[in-house]
Amino acid sequence: YGTCTQCGMNAVNAEIAARGRSNFKKVVVFLTDGRAQRIISGPADTKIAEEAAIQSVKTGFAAHNYTYFTIGLGSGVNTTFLRQIATITGGKYYFSPTIADLDEVYQSAAAVLGKGSVSGTVYYDIDRNGTKGASESALTGWTINIKEGNGPVLATSITSETGGYDF
């Protein structure tokens, strides 16, 4: 039958709209293999199913400003798709090869939630408008440093294949 990731994202949007409180940070933990194969109307090829799910994430994020922590579980995980969801919302992607490893992943996510995080996307801004357009490519393999003023580097991250980075 396949997975309707868009259906799950729409359910998240509805739940947060109905029950979310404005004075609390909203976080979604999304545990999956990341293989989108359906849309609301039925089976779809992967590209269409992923695009529909991403649109649902963007709609929900714009309306409710929540963060996705995506966890790829098992083998054959669609890492690129799950990183994209996390990056759009300022969240973080984790990989867990087995269920036994999930505790460590949840502990890492809890540490980020408790302390906060910094994330973003590096891309070639052709039109120099400060917004990534469809024709503007992500810059992979760039080193991003966090420094305190002119002091030493406190943390380093390398941009992913989607141009995303996080600390």
C-alpha positions as CSV (number, residue, x, y, z in Angstrom):
1,Y,0.0,0.0,0.0
2,G,2.8,2.4,0.8
3,T,3.2,5.3,3.2
4,C,1.2,8.5,2.9
5,T,3.6,10.9,4.5
6,Q,1.5,13.9,3.4
7,C,-1.5,12.4,5.4
8,G,0.7,12.3,8.6
9,M,1.9,15.8,8.1
10,N,-1.7,17.0,7.6
11,A,-2.7,15.2,10.8
12,V,0.1,17.0,12.7
13,N,-1.1,20.3,11.3
14,A,-4.7,19.6,12.4
15,E,-3.6,18.4,15.9
16,I,-1.4,21.4,16.5
17,A,-4.1,23.8,15.2
18,A,-6.6,22.2,17.5
19,R,-4.5,21.7,20.7
20,G,-1.3,23.8,20.3
21,R,-0.8,26.5,22.9
22,S,0.7,29.7,21.7
23,N,3.1,30.1,24.7
24,F,4.8,26.7,24.3
25,K,7.4,25.6,21.8
26,K,5.9,23.0,19.4
27,V,8.0,20.1,18.3
28,V,7.2,17.1,16.1
29,V,9.2,13.9,16.4
30,F,8.8,12.1,13.1
31,L,10.0,8.5,13.1
32,T,10.0,6.8,9.7
33,D,12.0,5.2,6.9
34,G,11.3,8.3,4.9
35,R,9.8,6.5,2.0
36,A,6.8,8.5,0.8
37,Q,4.7,6.5,-1.7
38,R,1.2,7.9,-1.5
39,I,-0.7,11.2,-1.4
40,I,-4.1,11.8,0.0
41,S,-5.8,10.8,-3.2
42,G,-3.9,7.5,-3.5
43,P,-0.7,6.0,-4.8
44,A,1.9,8.3,-6.3
45,D,5.5,8.2,-7.4
46,T,8.1,9.1,-4.8
47,K,8.8,12.6,-6.1
48,I,5.1,13.6,-6.1
49,A,4.6,12.1,-2.7
50,E,7.6,13.8,-1.2
51,E,6.6,17.2,-2.8
52,A,3.1,16.9,-1.3
53,A,4.5,16.0,2.2
54,I,7.0,19.0,2.0
55,Q,4.2,21.3,1.0
56,S,2.2,20.1,4.1
57,V,5.2,20.7,6.3
58,K,5.7,24.2,4.9
59,T,2.0,25.0,5.4
60,G,2.0,23.8,9.0
61,F,5.3,25.6,9.8
62,A,4.0,28.9,8.4
63,A,0.8,28.6,10.4
64,H,2.2,27.3,13.7
65,N,6.0,27.6,13.7
66,Y,6.8,24.1,14.9
67,T,10.0,22.2,14.6
68,Y,10.4,18.7,13.1
69,F,13.0,16.3,14.5
70,T,13.1,13.6,11.9
71,I,14.5,10.1,12.8
72,G,15.3,7.7,10.0
73,L,14.9,4.1,11.3
74,G,16.2,1.0,9.7
75,S,17.9,0.3,6.4
76,G,17.1,2.1,3.2
77,V,16.2,5.3,4.9
78,N,15.6,8.3,2.6
79,T,18.0,10.6,4.4
80,T,17.8,13.5,1.9
81,F,14.0,13.8,2.3
82,L,14.1,13.6,6.1
83,R,16.9,16.2,6.3
84,Q,14.9,18.5,4.1
85,I,11.9,18.3,6.4
86,A,14.1,19.0,9.5
87,T,15.9,21.9,7.7
88,I,12.7,23.6,6.6
89,T,11.5,23.8,10.2
90,G,14.9,24.5,11.9
91,G,14.9,21.0,13.3
92,K,17.5,18.2,13.1
93,Y,17.8,14.8,11.4
94,Y,18.9,11.7,13.3
95,F,19.6,8.2,12.0
96,S,18.9,5.1,14.1
97,P,19.8,1.8,12.5
98,T,17.9,-0.2,15.1
99,I,15.1,0.3,17.7
100,A,17.7,-0.4,20.4
101,D,19.6,2.8,19.3
102,L,16.5,5.0,19.7
103,D,17.2,5.9,23.3
104,E,20.4,7.6,22.3
105,V,18.7,9.5,19.5
106,Y,15.9,10.7,21.9
107,Q,18.5,11.8,24.4
108,S,20.3,13.8,21.7
109,A,17.0,15.4,20.6
110,A,16.1,16.3,24.2
111,A,19.5,18.0,24.7
112,V,18.9,20.1,21.6
113,L,15.4,21.0,22.8
114,G,16.6,21.9,26.2
115,K,19.5,24.0,25.1
116,G,18.3,25.3,21.7
117,S,19.9,25.0,18.3
118,V,21.2,26.9,15.4
119,S,20.5,25.7,11.8
120,G,20.2,27.0,8.3
121,T,20.9,26.5,4.7
122,V,23.8,27.7,2.5
123,Y,22.9,28.3,-1.1
124,Y,24.0,30.4,-4.1
125,D,21.8,33.5,-3.9
126,I,21.8,34.3,-7.6
127,D,19.2,37.2,-7.3
128,R,20.6,38.4,-3.9
129,N,17.2,38.6,-2.3
130,G,18.1,36.6,0.8
131,T,15.6,33.8,0.0
132,K,16.4,30.5,-1.7
133,G,14.6,30.3,-5.0
134,A,13.8,27.1,-7.0
135,S,16.7,27.7,-9.4
136,E,19.3,28.5,-6.7
137,S,21.5,25.6,-5.8
138,A,22.4,24.4,-2.3
139,L,26.1,24.5,-1.4
140,T,27.3,21.1,-0.2
141,G,30.4,20.6,1.9
142,W,30.8,24.1,3.2
143,T,32.2,24.6,6.7
144,I,30.1,26.7,9.1
145,N,31.7,27.8,12.3
146,I,30.2,29.3,15.5
147,K,32.5,31.8,17.2
148,E,32.1,34.1,20.1
149,G,33.1,37.5,18.7
150,N,36.7,37.3,17.4
151,G,37.5,34.4,19.7
152,P,38.1,30.7,18.9
153,V,35.8,28.5,17.0
154,L,33.3,26.9,19.4
155,A,31.6,24.5,17.0
156,T,31.8,23.4,13.4
157,S,29.2,21.9,11.0
158,I,29.6,20.9,7.4
159,T,26.7,21.5,5.0
160,S,24.8,18.5,3.8
161,E,23.7,17.6,0.2
162,T,20.7,20.0,0.8
163,G,23.0,22.8,2.0
164,G,21.7,22.4,5.5
165,Y,23.7,22.7,8.7
166,D,22.9,22.5,12.4
167,F,24.5,22.8,15.8
